[in-house]
Amino acid sequence: MFSIPPLQVDQRVYDFMKQENRPFNVQLVSDMLAQFGIKKGQVQKALDSLSEEKKLTCK
């Protein structure tokens, strides 16, 4: 099994969120991206990173 680089995970999560354009929690995003081999912890880190960069907003 291989590991997806963090920048690719961030981009995949960002693209997914922009495409869907609705609120999600970490579990739903990780479930949707599991087909690409992205784990829940990776999704959490990507969402945190994208939020800090002001690309996504959190409630």
C-alpha positions in Angstrom: 0.0 0.0 0.0 1.2 3.5 -0.8 0.8 6.8 0.9 -0.7 9.8 -0.9 1.4 13.0 -0.5 -0.2 15.6 1.7 -0.5 18.2 -1.1 -2.4 15.7 -3.3 -4.7 14.9 -0.4 -5.3 18.7 0.2 -6.1 19.2 -3.5 -8.4 16.2 -3.7 -10.3 17.3 -0.5 -10.5 20.9 -1.8 -11.8 19.8 -5.2 -14.4 17.6 -3.6 -15.6 20.3 -1.3 -15.8 22.9 -4.1 -17.6 20.4 -6.4 -20.2 19.4 -3.8 -20.6 23.0 -2.4 -22.4 22.0 0.8 -21.4 21.4 4.5 -19.8 18.1 5.4 -18.2 16.6 8.4 -14.9 14.7 8.4 -16.5 11.3 8.4 -18.6 12.0 5.3 -15.7 13.4 3.4 -13.5 10.5 4.3 -16.2 8.0 3.3 -16.5 9.7 -0.1 -12.7 9.9 -0.7 -12.0 6.4 0.6 -12.1 5.1 -3.0 -8.9 7.1 -3.6 -7.1 5.6 -0.6 -7.5 8.7 1.6 -7.8 8.0 5.3 -9.9 9.9 7.9 -6.8 11.3 9.6 -5.5 12.6 6.2 -8.9 14.3 5.6 -8.9 15.9 9.0 -5.4 17.4 8.4 -6.4 18.5 4.9 -9.5 20.3 6.2 -7.5 21.9 9.0 -4.9 23.1 6.5 -7.5 24.4 4.0 -9.3 26.2 6.8 -6.1 27.9 8.0 -5.4 29.0 4.5 -9.0 30.5 4.3 -9.9 28.3 1.3 -12.7 26.6 3.3 -14.7 27.9 6.3 -15.7 26.0 9.4 -18.7 26.4 11.7 
